[in-house]
Amino acid sequence: MWKILKLDMFQFFLNNIHEYCDAPRPWGLYFQDSAAPQMEALVELHDNIMFYLVVIMFGVAWVLTSIVRNYAATKSPISHKYLNHGTLIELVWTITPALILILIAFPSFKLLYLMDEVSDPAISVLAEGHQWYWSYQYSDFLNSDNENIEFDSYMLPEEDLEEGGLRMLEVDNRVILPELTHVRFVVTSQDVIHSFAMPALAIKCDAYPGRLNSVSVLINREGVFYGQCSEICGILHSSMPIVIESVSIEKFLAWLAQQ
């Protein structure tokens, strides 16, 4: 019985591993798997800065521990005046952190401006935040009625989830996008402030009423990516998830033909 249970759990894990790699996980401490060049650059910047921060943390901890142990009142009842006050050492521990922050700022600002650059997009999607759901409009494509393709996306209640569906993350209508294609999201809101966030794609764009913000993305692999509204927008703030499904060009064209 135990072997059968383990096999069932293993099979469930294999069937859903692609989803959990691109969705929030319980007690998750690291980033989701990146699916865009911007996210890969952010993860690399984080890892590089974290390495030096860990080195600095252990260095400062060692210095403080040594001072406490070697210059305790029981060991050094009489201290020389230059051990209590020193202009040189105070300059060092003031200027050095400032230089480190400047060195961190250069790659950070470079990446920030690179992410703000919007290349010529092949597809533009208008994302509108509502209390409490998202609506989407493909402004580059028309349906059979010569109207823009648009739909609302609501969170699926728990009783309607299929096997393997993620609670409070799955929606009834996913945003379908082709892989390896420049896409621009134009984000706005119809009521209060929302935030369109997709961690695996390095998207975090605030949605303000009466204002249009834009963010570009290039999805470099197929998959299903889960995000959420990242602005406290009301009592059901946690009930307006975002799901983007990246497919091949052929599947995307087939999906367009069905609209």
C-alpha positions in Angstrom: 0.0 0.0 0.0 2.8 2.4 0.9 4.6 1.6 -2.4 1.5 2.4 -4.4 1.0 5.6 -2.5 4.6 6.7 -3.2 4.2 5.8 -6.9 1.0 7.9 -7.1 2.7 10.9 -5.4 5.7 10.6 -7.7 3.5 10.5 -10.8 1.5 13.5 -9.6 4.8 15.3 -9.1 6.0 14.5 -12.6 2.7 15.6 -14.1 2.7 19.0 -12.3 6.4 19.8 -11.9 6.3 22.3 -14.8 3.5 24.2 -13.2 5.2 24.4 -9.7 8.4 25.7 -11.3 6.5 28.7 -12.7 4.2 29.3 -9.8 4.4 30.5 -6.1 5.4 27.6 -3.9 4.8 27.2 -0.1 7.9 28.4 1.9 9.6 29.3 -1.3 12.8 31.2 -0.7 14.2 31.7 -4.2 13.0 32.9 -7.5 10.8 31.0 -9.9 12.4 29.5 -12.9 13.1 32.3 -15.3 11.3 32.3 -18.7 12.5 35.7 -20.1 15.9 37.4 -20.7 15.0 40.1 -18.2 14.4 37.6 -15.4 17.7 35.8 -16.2 19.5 39.1 -15.8 17.8 39.9 -12.6 18.7 36.5 -11.1 22.3 36.9 -12.2 22.5 40.4 -10.6 20.9 39.1 -7.4 23.3 36.2 -7.1 26.4 38.4 -7.7 25.3 41.0 -5.2 24.3 38.3 -2.7 27.8 36.8 -2.8 29.5 40.0 -1.8 26.9 40.7 0.8 27.5 37.3 2.4 31.3 38.0 2.4 30.7 41.4 4.0 28.3 39.9 6.6 30.8 37.3 7.8 33.7 39.8 7.7 31.8 42.3 9.9 30.6 39.5 12.2 34.2 38.3 12.7 35.4 41.8 13.5 32.7 42.5 16.0 33.2 39.1 17.7 37.0 39.7 17.9 36.5 43.1 19.4 34.0 41.8 22.0 36.3 38.9 23.0 39.7 40.7 23.0 38.6 44.0 24.4 36.2 43.0 27.2 36.5 44.8 30.5 38.0 41.7 32.2 40.8 41.4 29.6 41.6 45.0 28.9 40.7 47.1 31.9 42.9 50.0 30.6 42.6 50.8 26.9 44.8 53.1 24.9 43.1 56.2 23.6 43.8 55.3 20.0 41.9 52.1 20.5 38.8 54.1 21.5 39.1 56.9 18.9 40.6 56.7 15.4 40.0 59.1 12.5 41.5 56.7 10.0 39.4 53.7 10.9 36.2 55.8 11.0 37.0 57.1 7.5 37.5 53.6 6.3 34.3 52.2 7.6 32.4 55.2 6.3 33.8 55.5 2.8 34.1 51.8 2.1 30.3 51.0 2.3 29.7 54.1 0.1 32.0 52.8 -2.6 30.4 49.3 -2.4 27.0 50.9 -2.9 28.2 52.8 -5.9 29.6 49.6 -7.4 26.3 47.9 -6.9 24.4 50.9 -8.4 26.1 50.8 -11.8 24.9 47.3 -12.9 21.5 47.9 -11.2 20.8 51.1 -13.1 22.1 49.5 -16.3 19.7 46.6 -16.0 16.9 48.9 -15.0 17.2 51.0 -18.1 17.6 48.0 -20.4 14.3 46.6 -19.0 12.6 49.9 -19.7 13.5 49.8 -23.3 10.6 48.7 -25.5 11.6 47.1 -28.8 9.2 47.1 -31.7 6.5 44.7 -30.4 4.9 42.1 -32.6 1.8 41.8 -30.3 0.3 44.3 -27.9 -2.0 43.2 -25.1 -4.1 45.6 -23.0 -4.5 44.4 -19.4 -7.2 46.1 -17.4 -7.6 45.6 -13.6 -11.0 45.4 -12.0 -12.3 44.6 -8.6 -11.5 41.7 -8.7 -10.6 40.2 -12.0 -8.5 41.1 -15.1 -9.7 41.8 -18.6 -7.5 41.5 -21.7 -7.7 42.9 -25.2 -5.6 41.8 -28.2 -5.5 45.1 -30.1 -3.7 43.7 -33.1 -6.3 41.0 -34.0 -9.9 41.1 -34.9 -12.6 38.4 -34.5 -15.3 37.5 -37.0 -17.3 40.6 -36.0 -14.4 42.9 -36.8 -13.9 43.7 -33.1 -10.7 43.3 -31.0 -10.3 40.0 -29.3 -11.0 40.6 -25.7 -12.1 38.5 -22.7 -12.4 38.6 -18.9 -10.3 36.4 -16.7 -11.7 35.3 -13.3 -10.2 33.1 -10.7 -11.5 29.5 -10.7 -13.2 28.5 -7.5 -11.8 25.5 -5.7 -14.7 23.2 -6.6 -14.1 23.8 -10.3 -10.4 23.0 -10.3 -9.3 20.1 -12.5 -6.8 17.5 -11.2 -3.5 19.2 -10.6 -4.9 22.7 -10.7 -3.4 25.3 -8.4 -5.7 26.7 -5.8 -6.3 30.5 -6.0 -4.0 30.7 -9.0 -5.9 29.1 -11.9 -8.3 31.2 -14.1 -11.1 30.4 -16.5 -9.4 32.3 -19.4 -5.6 32.2 -19.8 -3.6 34.8 -21.7 -2.3 32.9 -24.7 1.0 34.2 -26.2 3.5 32.8 -28.7 7.0 32.0 -27.5 10.1 33.9 -28.8 7.9 36.9 -29.7 8.2 40.5 -28.5 5.0 41.3 -26.6 4.0 44.6 -25.0 1.6 44.7 -22.2 -0.3 48.0 -21.8 -1.6 48.0 -18.2 -4.3 50.2 -16.7 -7.2 50.0 -14.2 -10.9 50.7 -14.2 -11.4 51.4 -10.5 -8.5 51.3 -7.9 -4.8 50.8 -8.1 -3.8 47.2 -9.1 -0.4 45.7 -10.1 0.2 43.3 -12.9 2.9 41.0 -11.7 4.4 37.8 -13.3 7.6 36.8 -11.4 8.9 34.2 -14.0 8.8 36.9 -16.7 10.2 39.7 -14.5 6.9 41.7 -15.0 5.8 44.1 -12.3 3.7 47.0 -13.6 1.3 49.1 -11.6 -2.2 49.7 -13.0 -3.6 53.2 -12.3 -7.0 54.5 -13.3 -6.8 56.9 -16.2 -3.2 56.1 -16.9 -1.4 53.6 -19.3 1.8 51.9 -18.3 3.6 49.5 -20.6 6.1 46.7 -20.1 7.7 44.5 -22.7 8.6 40.8 -22.5 10.1 38.1 -24.7 9.0 34.6 -23.5 11.8 32.2 -24.4 10.1 28.9 -23.7 6.7 27.3 -23.7 5.0 26.9 -20.3 2.2 28.1 -18.0 3.2 31.0 -15.8 1.3 32.2 -12.8 1.2 35.7 -11.3 -1.0 37.7 -9.0 -2.1 41.3 -8.4 0.7 42.7 -6.2 -1.1 45.8 -4.9 -3.6 45.6 -2.0 -6.7 46.6 -3.9 -9.5 45.5 -1.6 -11.0 42.7 0.4 -10.7 40.2 -2.5 -7.2 41.3 -3.5 -5.9 37.7 -3.4 -8.7 36.6 -5.8 -7.4 38.0 -9.1 -4.6 35.9 -10.3 -2.9 36.1 -13.7 -2.1 33.1 -15.9 0.0 33.4 -19.1 0.4 30.4 -21.3 3.2 30.4 -23.8 2.7 28.2 -26.9 4.3 27.7 -30.3 3.4 30.0 -33.1 1.3 27.3 -34.8 -0.8 26.8 -31.6 -1.2 30.5 -31.1 -2.5 30.9 -34.7 -4.9 28.0 -34.1 -6.1 29.7 -30.9 -6.6 33.0 -32.8 -8.7 31.1 -35.4 -11.0 29.9 -32.6 -11.8 33.4 -31.3 
